[in-house]
Amino acid sequence: MELRDEIIRKTFLQFLSKGYHATSLKELEQVTGLTKGAFYYYFKGKQDLLKAGLDLYWSLTREETDEEAGAAQSLAAYIDCVMAHKEEQAKLVEGQFGCSVPEAFFFQLVLEVEELFPDFGARVDSLANSRLRHWGQVIEAAKGQGEVRKDLETEILARNLMSISVSMLNLDLKGVEMKFVFSDMRLQFEQYYALIRV
């Protein structure tokens, strides 16, 4: 791995763990073992480092497409599709950053720095709207097929199901075991699905 990529990886993990504003350049020097001069050789400053990390993480994002949502034969099948994408993304992120980074940490960081990078805030909003639309589409189809109770509000079901896949805000970045995260996520999906199915 090139030094520039290693700097991005280590500093981004520090930003995720401590927050952008709470992380000093001195701390970034410590986690990378580099001097301030070495940072400025590769990056304009702390904000430039953060943007490189955000871009790298975003490039690893795996999302359900309109076609996948439309082709889902059932809500249960779509849940499997969502889980598969989450697991694929987790492997890509772990391969790139050397550890597991749940997307909830990424979303928290984007929220913290939205004033610096409004385009990332807009991307996350667009992603959330797309996810909500996909869940709603699949739920409506599931209602039509008699898979899901028709008396339940589609938008509320969609928001609840969508939130399961990002409900990992209480995790500590250094202690994340993604196999347990996905096991817990699968269990939450299964229990919620059991409550809403016909």
Helices and strands as residue ranges (DSSP letters): H 3-18, H 25-32, H 36-42, H 46-59, H 66-71, H 75-97, H 103-112, H 118-144, H 154-164, G 173-175, H 178-196
